[in-house]
């Protein structure tokens, strides 16, 4: 049996007022991860 890693989303893709888009989620170990577009 193979176990799958599951990510738990904290929020949907959002866009800050300065234009950066980010999404946050928890990895399988419970760490909060934020991924975003670069600042201009």
N, CA, C and O of each residue as an XYZ file, in Angstrom:
160
protein
N       0.851     -1.186      0.000
C       0.000      0.000      0.000
C       0.891      1.241      0.000
O       1.825      1.334      0.796
N       0.613      2.171     -0.867
C       1.378      3.418     -0.947
C       0.563      4.555     -0.336
O      -0.595      4.762     -0.698
N       1.178      5.292      0.597
C       0.507      6.439      1.216
C       0.776      7.692      0.410
O       1.876      7.884     -0.108
N      -0.218      8.532      0.308
C      -0.063      9.800     -0.414
C       0.116     10.933      0.580
O      -0.516     10.954      1.636
N       0.977     11.869      0.236
C       1.119     13.083      1.039
C      -0.051     14.000      0.750
O      -0.463     14.150     -0.400
N      -0.573     14.599      1.772
C      -1.731     15.475      1.628
C      -1.349     16.874      2.093
O      -0.790     17.040      3.177
N      -1.650     17.874      1.279
C      -1.446     19.274      1.658
C      -2.792     19.850      2.087
O      -3.814     19.600      1.448
N      -2.785     20.610      3.155
C      -4.012     21.230      3.649
C      -3.931     22.721      3.367
O      -3.086     23.419      3.928
N      -4.801     23.204      2.506
C      -4.804     24.621      2.138
C      -5.285     25.469      3.307
O      -6.252     25.114      3.981
N      -4.608     26.593      3.546
C      -5.013     27.551      4.572
C      -5.972     28.565      3.957
O      -6.950     28.970      4.587
N      -5.687     28.965      2.737
C      -6.556     29.894      2.022
C      -6.419     29.636      0.519
O      -5.460     29.009      0.068
N      -7.380     30.124     -0.233
C      -7.292     30.046     -1.685
C      -6.303     31.097     -2.169
O      -5.895     31.973     -1.407
N      -5.927     31.007     -3.412
C      -5.033     32.003     -4.009
C      -5.614     33.387     -3.762
O      -6.784     33.639     -4.050
N      -4.787     34.284     -3.225
C      -5.253     35.652     -2.965
C      -4.262     36.644     -3.538
O      -3.091     36.328     -3.747
N      -4.747     37.841     -3.788
C      -3.897     38.901     -4.325
C      -3.886     40.071     -3.359
O      -4.936     40.624     -3.031
N      -2.691     40.448     -2.901
C      -2.544     41.597     -2.011
C      -2.778     42.894     -2.790
O      -2.749     42.904     -4.021
N      -3.011     43.987     -2.055
C      -3.282     45.278     -2.685
C      -2.099     45.765     -3.523
O      -2.292     46.563     -4.440
N      -0.870     45.300     -3.228
C       0.310     45.700     -4.004
C       0.550     44.788     -5.201
O       1.544     44.955     -5.908
N      -0.357     43.810     -5.448
C      -0.297     43.001     -6.654
C       0.310     41.617     -6.501
O       0.221     40.807     -7.423
N       0.927     41.322     -5.359
C       1.528     39.999     -5.171
C       0.432     38.965     -4.921
O      -0.487     39.189     -4.134
N       0.550     37.828     -5.611
C      -0.381     36.719     -5.422
C       0.290     35.671     -4.540
O       1.452     35.324     -4.750
N      -0.457     35.164     -3.541
C       0.089     34.180     -2.609
C      -0.939     33.103     -2.296
O      -2.147     33.312     -2.410
N      -0.427     31.955     -1.901
C      -1.254     30.867     -1.381
C      -0.515     30.280     -0.189
O       0.713     30.198     -0.199
N      -1.244     29.876      0.824
C      -0.641     29.282      2.028
C      -1.228     27.891      2.239
O      -2.412     27.649      2.003
N      -0.362     26.984      2.690
C      -0.816     25.624      2.977
C       0.102     24.991      4.020
O       1.206     25.473      4.271
N      -0.376     23.904      4.620
C       0.434     23.124      5.545
C       0.993     21.920      4.812
O       0.279     21.255      4.062
N       2.278     21.638      5.032
C       2.866     20.436      4.454
C       2.511     19.236      5.337
O       1.918     19.416      6.401
N       2.861     18.016      4.918
C       2.500     16.830      5.702
C       3.055     16.824      7.132
O       2.513     16.128      7.991
N       4.122     17.582      7.403
C       4.678     17.654      8.756
C       4.048     18.758      9.595
O       4.404     18.920     10.762
N       3.113     19.524      9.021
C       2.434     20.581      9.760
C       3.078     21.947      9.666
O       2.653     22.873     10.357
N       4.091     22.098      8.831
C       4.733     23.402      8.640
C       3.899     24.277      7.721
O       3.393     23.808      6.701
N       3.756     25.549      8.079
C       3.035     26.490      7.232
C       3.946     26.964      6.117
O       5.046     27.447      6.382
N       3.503     26.833      4.867
C       4.265     27.232      3.695
C       3.496     28.327      2.959
O       2.285     28.219      2.766
N       4.202     29.379      2.551
C       3.593     30.426      1.737
C       4.383     30.517      0.428
O       5.610     30.622      0.430
N       3.659     30.474     -0.672
C       4.268     30.604     -1.993
C       3.660     31.832     -2.643
O       2.440     31.997     -2.650
N       4.517     32.707     -3.199
C       4.007     33.926     -3.791
C       4.792     34.335     -5.031
O       5.912     33.883     -5.269
N       4.167     35.197     -5.800
C       4.833     35.751     -6.960
C       5.880     36.762     -6.497
O       5.769     37.300     -5.395
N       6.895     37.029     -7.323
C       7.930     37.987     -6.912
C       7.392     39.416     -6.816
O       6.413     39.779     -7.469
N       8.066     40.218     -5.977
C       7.746     41.641     -5.889
C       8.311     42.358     -7.091
O       9.372     41.992     -7.597
N       7.618     43.364     -7.546
C       8.116     44.177     -8.667
C       8.557     45.527     -8.183
O       9.006     46.352     -8.979
